[in-house]
Amino acid sequence: MKKLLIAVGVLILTQAYWMIPGNTPDALDWILFVVLLVFGGWVIYDAMQTEK
């Protein structure tokens, strides 16, 4: 379960990486990018905390 959560978190982070806005940053793109980044990081952090 822990490895699955970490894999999902990494997938979310890579998805966020591909969504980095180009030369014309739209506010919505940046908000979505930050949300994905935070959510991906939180999923990985949470997975690390559950199993000590």
Contacts in CASP RR format, 6 or more apart in sequence:
PFRMAT RR
TARGET T0000
AUTHOR 0000-0000-0000
METHOD contacts of the structure
MODEL  1
MKKLLIAVGVLILTQAYWMIPGNTPDALDWILFVVLLVFGGWVIYDAMQT
EK
2 47 0 8 1.000
2 48 0 8 1.000
2 50 0 8 1.000
2 51 0 8 1.000
5 43 0 8 1.000
5 44 0 8 1.000
5 46 0 8 1.000
5 47 0 8 1.000
5 50 0 8 1.000
6 43 0 8 1.000
6 44 0 8 1.000
6 47 0 8 1.000
6 48 0 8 1.000
8 43 0 8 1.000
9 40 0 8 1.000
9 41 0 8 1.000
9 43 0 8 1.000
9 44 0 8 1.000
9 47 0 8 1.000
10 44 0 8 1.000
12 36 0 8 1.000
12 39 0 8 1.000
12 40 0 8 1.000
12 41 0 8 1.000
12 43 0 8 1.000
13 36 0 8 1.000
13 37 0 8 1.000
13 40 0 8 1.000
13 41 0 8 1.000
13 44 0 8 1.000
15 36 0 8 1.000
16 33 0 8 1.000
16 36 0 8 1.000
16 37 0 8 1.000
16 40 0 8 1.000
19 29 0 8 1.000
19 32 0 8 1.000
19 33 0 8 1.000
19 36 0 8 1.000
20 33 0 8 1.000
21 29 0 8 1.000
21 30 0 8 1.000
21 33 0 8 1.000
END
